[in-house]
């Protein structure tokens, strides 16, 4: 059998090499051929980054004050740059947007069972992919945003973990003096689950751990000494989680066991907010494609004010009328008829 390759095969291989170099493919079967059954231990801190082309971010790299401009001024700049095929920024814009779209399609091919809406994020993709890398009775330990255990966008992934893996613990921290480049109020969590082919029943949890707490030192010490029940925190039961959050199976942050008892008591006495009782829905997201054109920076008789978090202050619900409020954020309105069109159930997210 000849080892020679045809010109056509050589062209294909060269194209594959270029694509591999550009998208940085990593194939576990090739890199670790001796670990076909999976890994005993997987430990990691995956990137916490949205895999979404951000138009405002793109233009801000080239125009420093872009975010502070009015929508009309932003649209004028985009029109000037993107209407010319040979404009350097238009070429870069198309390349970045197409590249992000291709990368997302690659990620989504392994994530389609867990898609729950919201912006795609690398930490969810990493968790979903690494589920396949743990061998039977192996453990996965990750440090990720604590939103994994509560947010709407992670609900299908969260439910899948509960139903197919044994969650051992969740330790949540608030970012105070830990990561300088991350907002101090940001919360992240260390968690571990095991591939025991048994669903989650009970697990340990500790929330809002401060830098002064010694819980991790105590756990490390007890593990080194091979003590039973080395993991500290509140003992949570998956049935409790489902009772408190029957639709999303979100984990509530309990300060201590007394708070857990109190919340359970409250939920047992009153009806849960749901579609059958009182249903709160996500509001209008103006960043979604084709909605920016509907937003107005002036008021009119038939317009509705788009009230958002930046318009209020800690003790002032009318902060947007304040001088500082007007300088720090844009006030936006939308026509009532347009609002009715985009606020239907099919267009909420």
Residue, then its C-alpha position, 0 to 999 in steps of 0.5 A: x500500500x502506497x504511503x504517498x498522499x495526493x495533492x487533494x489530501x495534502x490540501x485538506x491536511x493543510x486546511x485542517x492544520x490551519x483550522x486547528x491552529x486558529x481554533x486551538x482544538x484539543x482532543x483528549x483521545x489523542x493527547x491521553x490515549x491511555x486514559x480511555x476510561x476517564x480520569x479518577x480526579x478532575x480539578x480545575x478553575x475554568x474561565x468565567x467568560x461569555x462566549x458572545x460577540x459584544x458589539x459595544x466592547x468591540x467599538x470601545x477598544x477603538x473608541x475609548x468614550x464609545x459607551x458614553x455616547x448616545x445611541x444615535x451617536x453610536x449608530x452613526x459611528x457604526x454606520x460610517x465604519x461598517x458601510x465600507x467594505x474596505x474599512x479596516x474596522x469593518x474587516x476586523x468586525x466581521x472576522x471577530x463576529x464570524x470567529x465567535x459564531x464558529x467557536x460557539x457552534x463548536x461548543x454548543x455541539x456538546x452542550x445542546x442538552x443543557x441549553x437554558x437561555x441566557x448568554x453562553x459562558x465558558x464555565x458551563x461548557x467546561x463543566x458539561x464536557x468534563x462530565x464525560x472525562x470522569x471515570x466511574x467513582x471518579x471526582x470532579x472538583x471545580x472553582x466557578x461562579x456560584x451562579x451555577x447553583x442558582x441562575x436560570x441559565x444553568x438550571x438544566x445542567x444543575x438538574x442533570x448533575x443532581x440526577x446523575x452524580x453525587x454532589x459532595x459539597x459546595x463552599x461559596x465565597x464572596x470576593x473580598x481581597x481574593x482576586x484583585x481584578x474581579x468585582x469585590x461583590x462577585x461570588x464564586x464556589x468550590x464544589x465536588x461531585x462523584x460519578x457513583x451512578x447514584x443521584x444526589x441525596x445529601x451534601x454539605x454547604x457553606x455560604x458567604x465564607x469570609x477571608x477570616x473564616x477558618x473552615x477550609x483550614x479545618x477541612x484540610x487538617x481533618x482530611x490529612x488526619x483521615x477524620x470521618x465527616x471532615x467536610x463542614x457546613x450545613x447538611x442539605x437534602x435534595x428534597x429540600x432544594x426541590x421543595x424550595x425551588x420546584x421549577x429551577x431546583x436553585x440552591x438558596x444561600x443559607x447563612x446557618x442552620x437556623x436560617x434553613x429552619x426559618x426558611x423551611x417554616x416560611x415555605x411550608x406556610x405560604x404558597x410558592x410563586x409560580x405560573x399557577x400562583x403568581x408568576x414573575x417574569x424576566x423583564x425586557x433585555x434591551x441588549x438583545x438583537x433588533x431591540x436597540x432600534x426600539x429604544x428612545x432617549x426621550x419621552x412621549x405620551x405613548x412611551x413607557x420608561x424602562x426602569x432598570x437597576x442602574x436607575x435606583x440607589x440604595x435608599x432612592x428609587x428615583x435616583x435617575x432624576x438626581x444629577x449624579x444619576x443622569x450623568x452615570x446612566x442613560x434614560x431609555x423609553x419604549x413605545x407601548x405598542x413595541x413593548x407589547x410585541x417584544x414582551x410576549x412569552x416567546x420573546x422574553x429571553 
